[in-house]
Amino acid sequence: MTWMGGCLLAAGVTVGLVGNTWFSTVQAYGDASEADSSADCGTAPCPTDAPVSDAAQHLRERIVRPEDAASFDGDRDALAARGARLFADNDLSSNGLACISCHAGMNLYNDSFTEAYPHRVTMPFETAGLDTVDAETMVQFCLVMPMGTDPLPWQSQELAALSAYIEKIQPEYAAAVP
């Protein structure tokens, strides 16, 4: 990562280990040569007109709902119950991970998870340049990046269920954090 004109620029690929899980991120913003060195945004967030790499744009296209995409409508409580089961389902990924692999016992959520959606989440911001995400976008992001698989279809019951579950547990997490 590079600070340029007070802005955080992701440079290249980052690979790391969280618990027992490897993760990788792609370049979100252009390298320092593409940045406006005279920009003074003070602290993150950077200006929304910062250059976005092709990889970041491709990721955005995969994880952000298109305006014309239909969604699955159903009972939120029933969807959340199904989402709780899917949260532990490693068949959703291509690498054997389930959501619970990283988030067992409410682990590895950012401080921003105490805020209701939509809010900023570091990984989608750094890899796709997204200033804020909703629960659905976060689910899709986790499927693509840490879990290494394709996003769920926008109209799928599975996406609606996982999103409903995340929205259900978020206030529980917020209440538990001092």
Order of alpha helices (4+ residues) and beta strands (2+ residues): beta-beta-beta-beta-alpha-alpha-alpha-alpha-alpha-alpha
